[in-house]
Structures are given as structure tokens and as C-alpha cells.
């Protein structure tokens, strides 16, 4: 019986982690501002369902790697991926749209 309880608890814990492991979705956006000193980028973007953002908006994101900021310029149309880390939204990938 103890084994069944342990197994059930492990399954509940694993299921509760699924949203945190959700695959980041590519999002279309436009670069509005780049702040290299702060490691942030401001993007006008469409909905990001994986982050619970159901509307288009403009907002500042942290960047996972400051080198990402060198790949784009203000005004560029981009495709990016973001995730929520440590209570902040963070761009993990970004590239100019084709």
C-alpha cells in the first residue's frame, strides 16, 4: 500500500510540472527598443498563449543571452521565443523574420 501511495504522489507531482515544461512557441514581433546595458529588449508582439498573454501588446523582456541583442535593430520584424523565469519574462531566442 505504501508503494501505491508513493507512486500516486510521484505521478501528481509530475503532472503538476507539465505547464512549466511547455514548449515555447514562436511569436511574431517588432523591436521597439534595445537596452544593452540593462540586457532588455522592448517588443511589440502578438499573443503568447504559452505565457498566458491572450492579447497583442508592447512590453520589455529580459534576454537570456545579451549577445541576442546584437542580432537585431530597432524597427526589425522578428520571430522570438520567451519564457517566464524568476518572475520575469525572458527572450530565449530571437531572429529577424524572413
C-alpha positions as CSV (number, residue, x, y, z in Angstrom):
1,X,0.0,0.0,0.0
2,X,2.9,2.4,0.8
3,X,4.3,1.8,-2.7
4,X,1.0,2.8,-4.3
5,X,0.8,6.0,-2.3
6,X,4.3,6.9,-3.2
7,X,3.7,6.2,-6.8
8,X,0.5,8.2,-6.8
9,X,2.2,11.2,-5.2
10,X,5.0,11.0,-7.8
11,X,2.5,11.0,-10.6
12,X,0.7,14.0,-9.2
13,X,4.0,15.9,-8.8
14,X,5.0,15.0,-12.4
15,X,1.6,16.2,-13.8
16,X,1.8,19.5,-11.9
17,X,5.1,20.2,-13.7
18,X,3.7,19.9,-17.2
19,X,2.8,23.5,-17.7
20,X,6.3,24.6,-16.6
21,X,7.8,22.3,-19.3
22,X,5.5,23.6,-22.0
23,X,7.3,24.2,-25.3
24,X,7.9,27.8,-26.0
25,X,6.0,29.0,-29.1
26,X,7.5,31.2,-31.8
27,X,5.9,34.7,-31.7
28,X,6.0,37.4,-34.4
29,X,7.0,40.9,-33.2
30,X,8.7,44.2,-33.9
31,X,11.7,45.6,-32.0
32,X,10.8,48.9,-30.4
33,X,13.8,49.5,-28.1
34,X,17.1,47.8,-27.2
35,X,18.8,48.5,-23.8
36,X,22.1,46.6,-23.9
37,X,23.2,48.0,-20.5
38,X,20.1,46.5,-18.8
39,X,20.0,43.4,-21.0
40,X,16.5,44.2,-22.1
41,X,14.5,44.4,-25.3
42,X,11.1,46.0,-25.9
43,X,9.0,44.2,-28.4
44,X,5.5,44.8,-29.9
45,X,4.1,41.3,-30.2
46,X,1.1,39.2,-30.8
47,X,-0.5,36.9,-28.3
48,X,1.8,34.4,-26.4
49,X,-0.5,31.6,-25.4
50,X,2.2,29.7,-23.6
51,X,2.7,32.6,-21.2
52,X,-1.0,33.3,-20.7
53,X,-0.9,36.5,-22.9
54,X,-4.0,36.4,-24.9
55,X,-3.7,39.9,-26.4
56,X,-1.2,41.8,-28.5
57,X,0.9,44.3,-26.6
58,X,4.3,46.1,-26.3
59,X,6.5,45.1,-23.4
60,X,10.1,44.9,-22.2
61,X,11.7,41.5,-21.9
62,X,15.0,40.4,-20.3
63,X,17.2,38.4,-22.7
64,X,18.7,35.1,-21.7
65,X,22.0,35.9,-23.6
66,X,23.0,39.6,-24.1
67,X,24.5,38.6,-27.4
68,X,21.0,38.2,-28.8
69,X,20.6,42.0,-28.7
70,X,23.4,42.3,-31.3
71,X,21.4,40.2,-33.8
72,X,18.5,42.8,-34.2
73,X,17.9,46.5,-34.5
74,X,15.1,48.8,-33.6
75,X,12.4,48.5,-36.3
76,X,13.3,44.9,-37.2
77,X,10.4,42.4,-37.7
78,X,11.4,39.4,-35.6
79,X,10.3,35.9,-34.6
80,X,11.2,35.1,-30.9
81,X,10.5,32.7,-28.1
82,X,10.1,33.7,-24.5
83,X,9.6,32.0,-21.1
84,X,8.8,33.2,-17.6
85,X,11.8,32.8,-15.3
86,X,12.3,34.1,-11.8
87,X,9.1,36.3,-12.1
88,X,10.4,37.9,-15.3
89,X,9.6,37.3,-18.9
90,X,12.8,36.4,-20.8
91,X,13.5,36.1,-24.5
92,X,15.4,32.9,-25.1
93,X,15.6,33.0,-29.0
94,X,15.2,35.9,-31.5
95,X,15.9,36.2,-35.2
96,X,14.8,38.6,-38.0
97,X,11.7,37.5,-39.8
98,X,12.1,36.3,-43.3
